[in-house]
């Protein structure tokens, strides 16, 4: 189903952002602006996945 494929794609992007957040946060001089933007993008993906999940049920 197209919705399930989209959810998987978003999940993959969500995991990549999670890794990027952890990498940035572990740097000695992490960029707070970059961290904030990565977290914002990750939240948007999560919200979109939740919306699509609701459409499946």
N, CA and C of each residue as an Amber inpcrd file, in Angstrom:
protein
   171
   0.8330000  -1.1770000   0.0000000   0.0000000   0.0000000   0.0000000
   0.8860000   1.2530000   0.0000000   0.4680000   2.2780000  -0.6730000
   1.2660000   3.4940000  -0.8120000   1.4810000   4.1950000   0.5340000
   0.4830000   4.1860000   1.3800000   0.6060000   4.8530000   2.6820000
   1.6480000   4.1350000   3.5380000   1.6370000   2.8170000   3.5180000
   2.6030000   2.0550000   4.3080000   4.0250000   2.3020000   3.8240000
   4.2020000   2.3980000   2.5120000   5.5260000   2.6900000   1.9540000
   5.9890000   4.0780000   2.3860000   5.0900000   5.0220000   2.3880000
   5.4160000   6.3850000   2.8070000   5.8040000   6.4110000   4.2860000
   5.0900000   5.6520000   5.1020000   5.4050000   5.5830000   6.5310000
   6.7980000   4.9900000   6.7290000   7.1280000   3.9460000   5.9730000
   8.4630000   3.3470000   6.0720000   9.5390000   4.3470000   5.6580000
   9.2890000   5.0760000   4.5840000  10.2440000   6.0810000   4.1230000
  10.4530000   7.1570000   5.1880000   9.3510000   7.6400000   5.7460000
   9.4430000   8.6600000   6.7880000  10.1640000   8.1160000   8.0210000
   9.9120000   6.8580000   8.3420000  10.5810000   6.2280000   9.4860000
  12.0860000   6.1710000   9.2820000  12.4930000   5.8740000   8.0780000
  13.9140000   5.8290000   7.7620000  14.5380000   7.2140000   7.8920000
  13.8560000   8.2140000   7.3730000  14.3540000   9.5890000   7.4810000
  14.3950000  10.0270000   8.9430000  13.4060000   9.5970000   9.7250000
  13.3320000   9.9110000  11.1560000  14.5530000   9.3270000  11.8740000
  14.9010000   8.0770000  11.5570000  16.0690000   7.4330000  12.1690000
  17.3560000   8.1540000  11.7780000  17.4670000   8.5620000  10.5120000
  18.6520000   9.2940000  10.0650000  18.7990000  10.6090000  10.8160000
  17.6870000  11.3060000  11.0120000  17.7280000  12.5570000  11.7690000
  18.1160000  12.2990000  13.2160000  17.6380000  11.2090000  13.7820000
  17.9780000  10.8570000  15.1570000  19.4840000  10.6580000  15.2870000
  20.0740000   9.9590000  14.3290000  21.5270000   9.7530000  14.3400000
  22.2590000  11.0930000  14.2050000  21.7850000  11.9420000  13.3060000
  22.4170000  13.2510000  13.1020000  22.3430000  14.0960000  14.3750000
  21.2230000  14.0060000  15.0750000  21.0540000  14.7480000  16.3320000
  22.0620000  14.2560000  17.3670000  22.1810000  12.9350000  17.4820000
  23.1230000  12.3750000  18.4620000  24.5630000  12.7350000  18.1140000
  24.8910000  12.6940000  16.8240000  26.2420000  13.0570000  16.3980000
  26.5350000  14.5230000  16.7270000  25.6020000  15.3940000  16.3950000
  25.8080000  16.8240000  16.6430000  25.8990000  17.0990000  18.1430000
  25.0390000  16.4630000  18.9160000  25.0220000  16.6920000  20.3650000
  26.2960000  16.1840000  21.0350000  26.9290000  15.1840000  20.4550000
  28.1290000  14.6190000  21.0660000  29.3930000  15.3990000  20.7030000
  29.2910000  16.3250000  19.7680000  30.4480000  17.1470000  19.4210000
  30.7510000  18.1020000  20.5720000  32.0310000  18.3620000  20.8110000
  32.3960000  19.2710000  21.9140000  31.7770000  20.6670000  21.7730000
  31.7320000  21.1880000  20.5770000  31.1470000  22.5200000  20.3630000
  29.9450000  22.3820000  19.4430000  28.9050000  21.7110000  19.9330000
  27.7370000  21.4570000  19.0880000  27.0320000  22.7640000  18.7260000
  26.4410000  22.7550000  17.5560000  25.7410000  23.9190000  17.0280000
  24.2790000  23.8470000  17.4730000  23.9100000  24.7110000  18.4050000
  22.5560000  24.6780000  18.9620000  21.4880000  24.9700000  17.9140000
  21.7830000  25.8620000  16.9880000  20.8220000  26.1530000  15.9200000
  20.5850000  24.9250000  15.0510000  21.6620000  24.2420000  14.7020000
  21.5390000  23.0250000  13.8850000  20.7630000  21.9580000  14.6480000
  21.0730000  21.7990000  15.9280000  20.3450000  20.8220000  16.7450000
  18.8500000  21.1300000  16.7770000  18.5270000  22.3910000  16.9760000
  17.1210000  22.7940000  17.0260000  16.4150000  22.4790000  15.7090000
  17.0700000  22.7740000  14.5920000  16.4740000  22.5120000  13.2810000
  16.3110000  21.0130000  13.0310000  17.3090000  20.2310000  13.3960000
  17.2090000  18.7770000  13.2300000  16.0510000  18.2220000  14.0600000
  15.9250000  18.6880000  15.2800000  14.8420000  18.2230000  16.1520000
  13.4780000  18.6430000  15.6060000  13.4070000  19.8410000  15.0640000
  12.1500000  20.3240000  14.4780000  11.7560000  19.4420000  13.2850000
  12.7300000  19.1240000  12.4340000  12.4430000  18.2770000  11.2660000
  12.0260000  16.8780000  11.6980000  12.6960000  16.3570000  12.7350000
  12.3580000  15.0270000  13.2470000  10.9280000  15.0100000  13.7870000
  10.5410000  16.0500000  14.5080000   9.1810000  16.1350000  15.0440000
   8.1550000  16.1940000  13.9170000   8.4330000  16.9770000  12.8590000
   7.5040000  17.0460000  11.7290000   7.3100000  15.6770000  11.0820000
   8.4030000  14.9210000  10.9440000   8.2970000  13.5840000  10.3760000
   7.4450000  12.6850000  11.2730000   7.6710000  12.7650000  12.5700000
   6.8920000  11.9500000  13.5140000   5.4080000  12.2730000  13.4170000
   5.0980000  13.5620000  13.3450000   3.6990000  13.9670000  13.2400000
   3.0800000  13.4740000  11.9390000   3.8310000  13.5450000  10.8520000
   3.3050000  13.0600000   9.5720000   3.0890000  11.5520000   9.6150000
   4.0160000  10.8140000  10.2360000   3.8480000   9.3660000  10.3580000
   2.6080000   9.0340000  11.1810000   2.3910000   9.7530000  12.2710000
   1.2210000   9.5110000  13.1160000  -0.0700000   9.7910000  12.3570000
  -0.0790000  10.8480000  11.5750000  -1.2590000  11.1860000  10.7660000
  -1.5570000  10.0740000   9.7770000  -0.5140000   9.5780000   9.1190000
  -0.7050000   8.4950000   8.1430000  -1.1470000   7.2130000   8.8200000
  -0.5970000   6.9310000  10.0090000  -1.0030000   5.7240000  10.7600000
  -2.5020000   5.7750000  11.0760000  -2.9790000   6.9520000  11.4470000
  -4.4050000   7.1000000  11.7650000  -5.2650000   6.8310000  10.5360000
  -4.7660000   7.2150000   9.3730000  -5.5250000   6.9920000   8.1390000
  -5.6390000   5.5060000   7.8000000  -4.6730000   4.7090000   8.2750000
  -4.7060000   3.2710000   8.0120000  -5.7400000   2.5580000   8.8820000
  -6.0370000   3.1120000  10.0360000  -6.9580000   2.4320000  10.9790000
  -8.3450000   2.9760000  10.9100000
